[in-house]
Amino acid sequence: MNIIIILIIIICNLSASQFWHAEKLSHSFSDKLSISFEDDFRSEGFGKNNYYFHGDIGLKYYLNSSIALYANFREVFEKKSSGWVQEHRPHGSLTIKFKRGLISTTGRSRLEYRIKDSGSSFRNRNMVSVDIGNGWTSLKVIPYLADEMFYDPSNNEISRNRFYIGCKIKNLRRFKPTIYFMQQRNLKNNKWDTIGVLGVKISF
């Protein structure tokens, strides 16, 4: 487990040029229905240039122990060359989880409707994540890998890919942090560019 954490730190020192951090607060109404509130801040140069923020509110409903539905609304603010651009983004998701031995796999399909002053469009985001183990050490640290593909139906192309390696800490009383390194590849002018991100997400 220490080797995995050291590996994440080494990769971040070599490759990360951005820092992302998010906080998520969830409340359950029943064993099937819950609500969540999330904020997400992103910066280049580790805080030198804050260029992105979103706030998100959503409902989660379990159809059974393996399948869940999500209905969310996200308000996005992103700094462009012309200034800050605002986007309204309702989105819905379906997740399916299954476990075999020490490997837990989650598949998620999300459909977003992106509303901007310049126009509106749909986007599909599919992610597969794999958790390894039931929790290592007394903190119940769970390493994970994930890959997410962004598909734009209007252009019939995959425009972005994100690959994650990280760990989730499950046995803290007041909050549950996730620490990760993420490599994001963006398609621009028929060429792929790459950025490295050190990220932290704290769930309450």
N, C-alpha and C positions, 0 to 999 in steps of 0.2 A: 504493500500500500504506500509506504514512504517513497518507493521508487516512482510510482505513478505521479504523486504530488510533485516530486523533484523534476520529473520530466515535463510537467505542465509549466513549472516555473522557468525551466531552461528554454522551452519553446517560446514562451511569452517574451523573455528577455531578448531573444534573437529575432523575433518576427513581429511582435505586437506594436502597432503604431497608434491604436485607438483604445479608449477605455469606455466601456458601457456598464451602466449599473441600473438595476431595476428593483422596485419594491412592490410586493403584492400582498394585499390583505384579503382574506377569504372568510366567509361566514356561512355556516350550514343552517338551512331551515329544517331539513330532515335528512334521512340517510340517502335520499335521492337528489335533492335540490339544494344548490348553494349559489352564492353570489360572490363576485370578486371585483376588487378595484386594483388597478396597476398603474404605476408611472415608470417611465423609462427615459434615461438621459444618456446621450452619446457625445463624446468629445474626441477630437484629434489632438495628438501630442499630449495625451494624458491630462486633460483639463485645460489646455491652452486655448482651444477653440471649440466651444460648445455649439454644435451644429444641428442637434436633433432632440426633440422631446415628443413623447406621446402620453396621453392618459387614456385608460381603457376601463370600461365597466362591462360586466358580462354575467350571464346566468349559465350554470352547468347542471345538466340533468342526466342521471344514470339510468339507462334502460335496463341494465343488469350489471353484474360485477365486472364485466369486461368492456362494455360499450357505453360511451357517453356522448351527449350532444351539447353543443355550446352555441349561444347567441350573444354576440358582443357588439359594442359600438366603440370605436377608437377615434380620438381627435389627435391629428398629427401636425406638428410644426417642424419644418426643415429649412435650414438656411441654404439658399442657392446664390448664384452670382448676382441675381436681381434683388435679393433680399429674402425675407422669411416667407415661405409658402405654406398655406394652411390646407389641410386635407381632412375631409370627413370620411370615415371608413367603417361602415357596418360590415360585419363578417360573421360567418357561421362555420362551425367545425364539427367533424365526427372523429372520435378516437376509438381505437380497438386495441386492447391489451391482452397479452397472453404470456405465460411463464412456463419454462421447462427447466427444471433443475435450478441452477444458479443464474440463469439468463432470463431476464424479463424484457420483452419487446413491446414497443408501442408504435402503432401507425396512426398518423393524423392527416386528414385531408381538410383543407380550409379554403373557402371561397370568399373573396373580398370584393366589395364594390367601392371603388376609389373615386371620390367626388372632389374635383378641383375646379378652380375658376377656368382653367384651360380646357376642361372637359372631363368626362367620366369614363371609367373602364373597369372591367372585371380582371381579377388576377387569381390564379390558383396556386396554393402553397401546400406541398406534400412533404411530410417529414417522417422519417423512421429513426427511432432512438432505441438503444440497447443499454440496459442497466446490468452490471455484473456483480453478483453476490447479494447477500441479504443484509450487509452492513459489516464493515471491518472496524476493529478496535471498539472501545467503549463509546465512541462518538457515532458509531454506525455510518461510516463513510462508504458511499457507493460510487465507484467509478462508472462513467458512462461515455458512450459514443453516440453521435447523431449526425444525420445528413438531411438537409432540406433543399428542395428544388422549387424555384419560382417559375411559373409558366404564365405567359401572357397570351390569352386566346386571340386577341386582336391581331397580334403579329405572328401567331403560331410559332412561338419560340420560347426556349428556356432562357430567361434573362439574368438569372442569379442562382448561385449555389452557395450554401453554407455548410461547412463541416466543423463539428464540435468534438472536443475531447475535454472532459472535466470530471468533477466529483461533486456529489451531493452529501451534505452532512445532516443526518436525520435525528440525532439524539440530543439536540439542544432544546432547552425548555421553552424559551420565549420566541425563537425564530428558527427557520430552516434555511441556511445559506447554500447556494450553488456557486461554484467557482469553475470557470472554463476558459479555454483558449478556443477561438473560432477563426477559421480562415474563410473569408468571403470573396467570391469571384463574381465580378459584374461584367456583363456583355455591353460594350459601348463601341459604336462605330465598327461593328463586326470583329472587335478584338476583346479579349478577356483581360481585365486588370484584377489584381489581387491585393487585399488588405488583411492584416492580422489584428485581432481584437482580443484584449483581456477583458473578461466580463465577470460581473458578480450580480447574482439575483438573490434577494432576501425575501422569503415568504413568511407571513405571520398568520 
